[in-house]
Amino acid sequence: VAPFAEQVAAIRARWLGAGFDVVIDTAPLADDQGVNLLLSTWLQGSSPVQAIVLDYVGHDPVLVKQLQARYHLPIFDLGLTTMALFAGIV
């Protein structure tokens, strides 16, 4: 998930370059309803979704926890994951 359409091409290139098969779309950073709608749409689609990556920094940790509890699949927030790595938590 990218916050802005202008970021989609760069994010897609980065994940494809790392060997991942990806679907990328946008949902504004502060729009938890938009993120929920996007994830619901993906999970109801015909392509299997194995994990969700919130590929930008700044999500509210409470929102991320809610998404993880609601969708029961790996949901990674790159900002929170990076901070956890720096803190030695992960």
C-alpha positions in Angstrom: 0.0 0.0 0.0 1.4 3.4 -1.1 0.1 6.7 0.1 0.3 8.5 -3.2 -0.1 7.5 -6.9 3.2 9.1 -7.7 5.0 6.5 -5.6 3.4 3.4 -7.1 6.0 2.9 -10.0 9.0 3.2 -7.7 7.5 1.0 -5.0 6.5 -1.6 -7.7 10.0 -1.6 -9.2 11.7 -2.0 -5.8 9.5 -5.1 -4.9 9.7 -6.7 -8.3 13.5 -6.1 -8.2 13.6 -8.1 -5.0 11.7 -11.0 -6.6 8.2 -10.4 -5.3 5.0 -10.7 -7.3 3.1 -7.6 -6.1 -0.1 -5.7 -6.4 0.2 -2.1 -5.4 -2.5 0.5 -4.9 -2.9 3.7 -2.9 -4.6 4.7 0.3 -3.9 8.0 2.0 -1.9 7.8 5.2 -4.5 9.2 7.5 -7.5 7.5 5.9 -8.1 4.3 7.9 -11.4 3.7 6.1 -9.5 3.9 2.8 -6.9 1.4 3.9 -9.7 -0.9 5.2 -11.6 -0.6 2.0 -8.5 -1.4 -0.1 -7.5 -4.4 2.0 -11.1 -5.8 1.9 -11.2 -5.4 -1.9 -7.9 -7.2 -2.3 -8.9 -10.1 0.0 -12.2 -10.6 -1.9 -10.5 -10.6 -5.3 -9.5 -13.5 -7.4 -5.7 -13.2 -6.7 -4.4 -14.7 -3.5 -3.0 -12.2 -1.1 -0.3 -13.6 1.2 0.8 -10.5 3.0 0.2 -6.7 3.1 3.0 -4.2 3.3 2.2 -0.6 4.3 5.1 0.8 2.3 5.5 4.1 4.0 6.2 5.6 7.4 3.7 7.2 9.6 0.8 4.9 10.3 -0.7 5.1 13.7 0.4 1.9 15.5 -3.1 1.5 16.8 -4.4 1.3 13.2 -1.8 -1.2 12.3 -2.7 -3.4 15.2 -6.4 -3.2 14.2 -5.6 -4.2 10.6 -3.5 -7.1 11.8 -6.3 -8.3 14.1 -9.0 -7.9 11.5 -7.4 -9.5 8.5 -5.5 -12.5 10.0 -2.7 -12.4 7.6 0.8 -10.8 7.8 0.5 -7.0 7.7 3.8 -5.2 7.9 4.2 -1.5 8.4 7.7 -0.6 7.2 8.0 2.4 9.6 7.1 0.4 12.7 9.2 -2.6 11.6 12.2 -0.4 11.0 11.8 1.3 14.4 11.5 -2.1 16.1 14.7 -3.3 14.4 16.5 -0.2 15.6 15.2 -0.7 19.1 16.3 -4.3 19.0 12.8 -5.6 19.6 12.6 -7.8 16.5 
